[in-house]
């Protein structure tokens, strides 16, 4: 799937490809915008794909940025690696993709699991991050209870597939009234979830169950940082964003009203305005 597929807002493709990166996996990606634009790497969440970022890719490319939007391993056009995918595996894949594209440094933006991958990318490759955008995510290590729940959900997805899970969580991914009020958005989100390979989703769940604590990582951030959260996010509530705001020196916090876990799709104009204002303020 490319950013032009099954999404309400459209983005002009500058290039679409699949890259065999140094970690040995094949990653599908889109590159949009001018080749000399400041690069922005968009890291999607679970269980989605790169089309999650379609409204942002269009806005960023239109503003002159070079947008790099990959599918993480196990999702979309990228290879599925069964078993367990750690956040460090995702971060290594992204570093390999930037190498493949000849990009030494980029603004790195991630939402939910993508935000945790961005934090791990900063942990491993701080010199490759020009600025950091963390949306609807949490830096706290998984609890024992959370580990059990994630592993149980992985087992369920492998046994049952994605449809039942997608139907159960749609009104948490987006606000309940948006499920009917924004039908194109709801169908896009449901389509991404239903289209994800259960083996890829399960591997990511097992990997996230082992995630480390990133609070010390955030204390060490020395690049401009934007934190964004939907006001009604049930998965990573506002207090998680406020915690990160207290940890990252000089971070900016933006609250998106009338949005749950996917404010970039529920309120794309507001999300885009916050993102572009942040980048322009720091001359990216």
Buried (B, 14 or more C-beta within 10 A) or exposed (E): BBBBBBBBBEBEBBEBEEBEBEBEBBBBBBBBBEEEBBBBBBBBBBBBBBBBBBBBBBBBBBBEBBBBBBBBBBBBBBBBBBEBBBBBBBBBBBBBBBBBBEBEBBBBBBBBBBBBBBBBBBBBBBEBBBBBBBBBBBBBEBEEEBBEBBBEBBEBBBEEBBEEBBEEBBBBBBBEEBBEEBEEBBBBBBBBBBBBBBBBBBBBBBBBBBBBEBBEBBEEBEBBBBBBBBBBBEBBBBEBBBBBBEBBEEBBBBBBEBBBBBBBBBBBEBBBEBBBEBBEEBEB
